[in-house]
Amino acid sequence: MKLTKNLEKSRRILLDCCLPNGAIVAANSSNAHYPKEAKDYRFVWLRDSAYVCMALDALGLKEPQERFFRWCMKAEGFKEDGVFLENYFPNGKINRYKSREGKTTRWGVNFQPDQAGIVLFEVWNHFKEKLDSAKKYSELVELAAEGLCNLWDRTHFKIITQDLWEGRFTFPDLEDNFTYTLAACSKGLECAHRMLPNKEWLKASREMKKRLDLHHRGYFYRSFGKLPDSGIDGSALALVYPFEVYRPDDRRMVSTVKEIEKRLVKNYGVYRFECDDYDGWMYKGVHRGKGGGAWPILNFLIAIYYSKLGDKTRAKRYFDFVTENACPYVPEQIFSNDLQKCPAPLAWSQAMFVLACKEMGLKTE
């Protein structure tokens, strides 16, 4: 009964983040229960939105996903170059943040290629049972796939890219790529090819996969190029799910998960990376940065990983860490104290709860 109630709660929260115009915001911070000391996330990150769409698929819902696909075409600049940037206001305008001094910062305009990758993946995922139906969104698929390919140069991107956590960059002269980014883009282009066969998209997808293979040096590095970043990042779990670039029993994934558990897990809470100070806790507009917590997103990803590996006991331990510590909503982070506040509920976190239930064989529909 508790699981059924939590799934129904997740359904309500996810639908609450789906706006009438098709935008899916990362968190509906206008709600009374949203922590007032937490950073405002009422913006559209297409990555978060795509995971929400995946969860709605798992819940048997159909309408919000297609509204979101149509919204993607309204994202500022997308029709011109096929490129999705960091984040957007719900009306589709790029989030160009202005400081109190009136200066425009670059907060919302960085290039995060993984966002186009997972949007392409989700269009395919949504229509995979009746793939011909995806043709109604052929313009979205073509633009997003061409946008990625136009900026890809055989081994790396032609311009600066930002990672999914928005704290690091890669540079074309260093020919480096983020591991998560390559997985998302390779899978996305493969899915685009399945919907609308295109040899160039498939070629780029395979080039990315070939490059990704080089990222493993005992475990998958956070990024690899002329100056590799040997840091371990929890997002590497996505190489198994949802992107299925590697099997869970692939020795490279086994060694990577072992490294994640060695360096990023505390009492079954999974952290993003070492020395993470982001907590989303604000004081009069200033980010406190008093130390990051465990991320439910990653807990659910590692639970899915172990479930696919066949270790149901270990999967449940990681799953239960969140369900036992997140109350009443699944937040962005779980802290070891009662002082720090972060966005809650976070749509991506709530979506991953639903997806973990599905992948672990728990009832979602």
N, C-alpha and C positions, 0 to 999 in steps of 0.2 A: 504493500500500500504506500509506503514511504517513497519508493521509486516512482510509482505512478504519479504521486503528488508532485515530486520534483520535476518530472518530465512535463507535466502540465504547467508548472510554474515556468519552466524553461520556454515552453511554447509561447506563453503570454509575454515573457520578457523579450524574446526574439521578435515577435510580431510588433511589439511596442517600439522597436528600433527601426521598423520598416515604415517609412513615411509614405503618405499618399502619392507623392510625385515619383516614387521609385527608389529614392535614396535610402540606403541602409546605414544608419549612423553607428559608430563604435559603442556608444552608450547614450542613453537618453537622459542627459544630465538635468533636464527640466523637471524631472520627477522629484517629489518631496523626499523620497527615501535615498536619493543620491547624496553621498557625503559632501557637505559644503566645503570641506577642506581638501577635496580631491580635485585634480586637474580636470578641466572641462574637455570631454571627448565627444561632444555633439558635432562631429565632423565625419566625413566619409573617407575611410581608408579602404580601397577596393579589396585588399587582402582580407580584412576583417569581414567585409560584406560577403565575400565569396564563401568563407567558412560558415557564415550564417545561412547562406543559401544551401550549402551542403547539409546542414543540420535540418533545415526545413524539408529538404528532400527526404531525409531519414524519418521525419515525422509525418510524411505523406501529404505535405502541403505543396501547392503548385504556383499559386498566383504571385506572391511577392518576388520570386526569382525572376520571372519574366518582366515584371515592372522594373526590376533592377537592371536587367540586360538593356532595356530601353533607356534607362537613366544613364548608363555608361556612355551612350552616344552623345549625351548632353555635357559631358565633362569638358571643361574649357580647354580648347586647343586639340582635343582628341581627333576630331574630324580632319584637321589639317595635317597632322603628322603621325597619328596612330599611337601616340605615346601617353601613357598614364603617369602622372606625377604623384608626389607624396600623399597629399590629402586635399580634400575639397569641402567647401561649404555644402549644405544640403541642396542648394540651388544649382550646383555644378561649377561654381566659380572656384578657382584655385585659392587655397587658404594662404593669402599673403598677409602675414601678421604685422600689425603696426605697433611700434612701441609708444610709450607715453610721449616721447620726443617727436613722434610722427615719422620716424624712420621705418622703412619697410624692410623686414628681415626676410630670409630665404626659407623660413620654416616649412612652408607647404610646397615648395617648387623643386625639391630634389627628385632625381630619377631613381625609382625603385623598380627594376625590371620584373621582379618576382610577382608584382601585382598584376601585370598583364598575363603572366604565365598562369596564375591561379584562376583568373577570370576565364581564360580559354579552357582550362581544365574543368571548371564548373559548368560552362555551357555544354561541354560534352557530357559531363556527369549527369546533368539534369535531363538530357535527351537521349542517353545511351540506349534505352530500351526501344526508342523510335527515332533513330538518328536523322531520318529525313526531316523531322520536325525542326531540327536545328537550323535548317536552311533559311528560315525566316529571320535569323540573326546573322546571315552570311556577311553583311557589311561590318558588323562588330568583329566577327572572327577574322575577316580579311584585314581590317585596319590594325587590329591588335597584333596579329601575326606578322604583318609587313612592318609594323613599327619596331618590333623586336629584331627582325632580320636586318632591317636597314641600319640598325645601330650595332649589330654584331659583326665582328671582324675575325672570323675563323677560330680564334682562341680567346677572345676577350671583347668587351664592349668598347665602342669608339669614344664614349664620353664617360665622365665620372658617374659612378653608381653608388647608391647608399644601401646599407643592409636593412633587413626588416625591422631591427630594433632602433634604427635611426641614430646610431652613435658612431658609425664607421663608414669609410669610403674606400672605393677602389679607383684606380687611375689607369687610363689607357697606356701611358708610357711604361707602367710597371706590369702590364698584361695580367693583372690579377682579377679574380672573381670570388664572390662569396659562395660558399658551398650550398647554402639554402637557395640562393638566387638561381644558380645553375640548375638545380634539381627542379625548381618550379618552372623555369623557362623551357628546359628540355621537355618536360612532361606536357606543358601547355602547347608547345609547337607540335608535339606528336599528336595530341588530341585535335588540334586545328587541322592537321593533315587527315585525320580519320573522318572529320566532318566535311572538309573540302580539300580533296587530295591536291597536294602541291609539293613538288619535289624539292623546291628550295627551302620550304619550311622543315621538311623532314631532314634535309642535309644539315641545316643549322641545329636542329634538335640533336642529331647524332654527334656533331662537332662538340656541342656542350656536354653531352654524356662522356665523350672521350676525354675532354678536359677535366671533367669531374673525377674521373678515375685517377687522375694525377694528384688529387687532393688528399689521397690516403697515404699517410706516412706513419703507419702503426695505428692511426685512427684518422678520421677525417678532420683536417685542419679547418679552422674557421674560414680562412681564405688562402688562396694559393696563387703565386705568380713569381715575379723576379725577387720579391721580398715576401716570402710566405708568412702568414700569421698562424703560428702553431697553437693558438688558444683553442680550447674546446668549447663548443657552443651547443646548448641544448636543442637548438633548432635543427641540428643534424638528424634528430629523430624523424624528421619529415621525409628523409630519403626513403624510408620504408612506408610511412603513411603520412600524408595521403598520396605522395607522388610515385611510390612503387618503383623507384629507380633501382633499388636493390632488395633482395629477399631478406627477411629478418634473420635467417640463419647464415647469410653471407658472412664469411670470416671478417670482412672489413666492417660490417655493421656490428658484429659481436664485439669486436675490439673497441669500436667507438662508444657503444653503450657502456661497456666496462669502464672506459675513461670518464664518461659522463657521471656514472655512479660513484666513481672514486673522487672526483673533483667538484661535482655540482650538486650532489644529493646530501641533504641533512635530515635525518629522521624521516625519510621517505618524502620529503619536500624537494622538488626539483627547481634549481635556480638557473637563470639564463646563462651566465658566465661568471668567471671569478672576478671578485672586486667590483661587483655591480652595485652602484650607489643610487640608482633610480628607484624612487618609491611612489612617485605621483602625488606626494603629500605637499600641499601648498600652504604658504603663510603670506597673506596680503600680496598675492601675485608672484611670490618668489618660491621656487622649488627648493624644498628643504634638503633633499638628497641625503637622508640619514641611513641609507642602506637598503638595497632591494630585498624583497621577500621571495618565497617560493612562488612559482607561476603555475596555476592550475592548468593552463594551456599545455605546459610541458608534462605535468603529471599525467594528464589524460593521454598525451602522445606516447609516453613510455608505458602506460597501462595497455594501450593498443598494441604496442610493439611486443610486449611479453605475452599478450593474448594470442597474437599471431604466431609467436614462437612456441606456443603450447604450454607456457608456464602460467596457468590461471591463478595460482596462489600469489605469485609475485605481482601479477597484473592487478589483482584485487587490493593488495596493500597500497599500491600507488593511487588507485582509484579512491580507496577509502580515506586516504590522507586528506583529500579535498572534501569529500562529503562529511567528514567528521569535524573539519575545521572551518568550513565556509558556511556561515549562517547569517541571515536567511537566504542570501544570494551568492552566486559564484563570482568573486571579485577578480580584479586583475592580478592581485598578489595576496599571499597569506603571510602575515608577519608573526614573529614570536613574541610580540607585545601588543598591548591594547591602545597604544598611542598613535602609531602610524595609520594614516588613512589613504586609500587609493580608490580609483573608480570601481563602483560596485552597484548594480551588476555590470559586468563587462560582457558585451554581446559575444565576442570571440570565446571567452571562457565558458559562457553558458552553452554556446554552440558545441564546444569540444566535449562538454558533459554528455550532450545528446549523442554525438558521434561515438564517444567511448562506449556508451550503453549499447549502441548498435553493433559495434565491432566486437564487443565482448559477449554478444549473444543475449543481452538484456532487452526486454520488450520496449520498442519505441513507438509503435503504431497501435 
